[in-house]
Amino acid sequence: MKSILFTSIVFKNFAGSELVVLSQINYFLEKKWDVDVFTLEYDQPLKTVVDKRVNVITLDNVDQIKKNYDLIIARQYPTLDYVLFTLCVQAKRVYYECVSYRIPVDAYPIYYKHLTLIGAVSTRVINEMTKIGYDMGKAYYMPNYAPKEYFDIDYQKSKDLKKIAIVSNHVPQELEDFKTYALENSNMQIDIYGMHHTYKLVTPELLKDYDLIISVGKTIFYSLAMGIPSYTYDEVCTEGYITLENYQKNFSNNFAYNLEYNKKTGKEIYTEIVTNYHEVLKQTEKLKENARRDFFFDDLMDHLLDKMMSENEIDYQKLYEEYPTLGYTARTYIEDRDFLSRENLKWYYKSLELGDLYQKEIGKTVDALGKYEVLLESYNSILNSKGWKLLEKVKKIKKR
């Protein structure tokens, strides 16, 4: 049985990069490969949808990692550094994919030219990494994608714009304002999915109930594959509706990081959406055809796998000779990060304990104050009683 190892710093959220890893994991499981994942954080909610056949390895069970694999697909270079140089894991072929030019940890490792293949999720990533100084001449363009179930689901279009889904882990204030304005000026239902809102896995079944999707990146690939009108907006992207006219430019930039940014108010977003909805609705079938041509998951993965397996195997002796110190320095990020994470978690739980103790003490204080209030009320009742006042008058007479 062939084996593959994936690397990802975090494997716990319903975020774009982690969902890409999940899709690729399922692809290799279907092909009967033995699948391992090396990550520093493995937790809910993603944990609930990871196939039980997958062996997820953290520093807690790192002894379970194999010394040899047929293939490694890596993201976030510190994890690959640690696997190859500190743990001395070897794979016949290694593919490293850069998912963002904006986050340094997603950059290519220093030894990238020794790897089987390097990839990028957009032409924008290729261009920006070239500016930084990487040689991207042989970079493999592996766009984001949508699996078969998104193309195949029975989506019923609506002529009336009634339900809108906003999908984002970083919802800008303008979209919050848009929701408020829309609710005040129409009968639309607007739901927000992501961190700090309704947090759940995006599926075809979830999206099919909506007439419009507002998002960027991964979810736009999904919505276009389903034939749903799609609108892009967040803190770095204000393209608006994806149309036949702007499709290619946006696709090349991962439906996320475009060349222009034009901040809009909530009212402006509402007006644009309502005004152009029916025109965009007419284009969705053609946009879906473009999506199937450009980012149908099975086709893209088949082509990538063929490309990787056709390349020569890695010369590890040459790799280790050229970078003899990486086995030592690669530990810095991985093990220090793990230590700090554990310390943060320890003090978090300690704060919860102190919080519980504080609440108990507050409870005692409230209880004591309650009893004091009862006693004070009884005391005042006695002082104000007719009998007490008569007794005070008698005392004054005796003093005379």
Salt bridges, closest charged atoms under 4 A:
ASP34 OD2 - LYS66 NZ 3.00
ASP36 OD2 - LYS66 NZ 2.96
GLU41 OE1 - LYS12 NZ 2.61
GLU41 OE2 - ARG337 NH2 2.95
ASP51 OD1 - ARG53 NE 2.97
ASP60 OD1 - ARG342 NH2 2.31
ASP70 OD1 - LYS92 NZ 3.34
GLU97 OE1 - ARG75 NH2 2.87
GLU128 OE2 - ARG124 NE 3.08
GLU128 OE2 - LYS131 NZ 3.49
ASP152 OD2 - LYS148 NZ 2.48
ASP152 OD1 - ARG292 NH2 3.78
GLU176 OE2 - HIS197 NE2 2.96
ASP234 OD2 - HIS170 ND1 3.83
GLU235 OE1 - HIS170 ND1 3.25
GLU239 OE1 - LYS249 NZ 3.21
GLU272 OE1 - LYS264 NZ 2.84
GLU279 OE1 - LYS282 NZ 3.74
GLU285 OE2 - LYS157 NZ 3.39
GLU289 OE1 - LYS286 NZ 3.65
ASP294 OD2 - ARG293 NH2 2.84
ASP302 OD1 - LYS31 NZ 3.98
GLU311 OE2 - LYS307 NZ 3.19
GLU322 OE1 - HIS114 NE2 2.88
GLU335 OE1 - ARG331 NE 3.20
ASP338 OD2 - ARG342 NE 2.72
GLU343 OE2 - LYS346 NZ 3.37
GLU353 OE1 - LYS350 NZ 3.76
GLU361 OE2 - LYS364 NZ 3.40
ASP367 OD2 - LYS371 NZ 3.49
GLU392 OE2 - LYS395 NZ 3.68
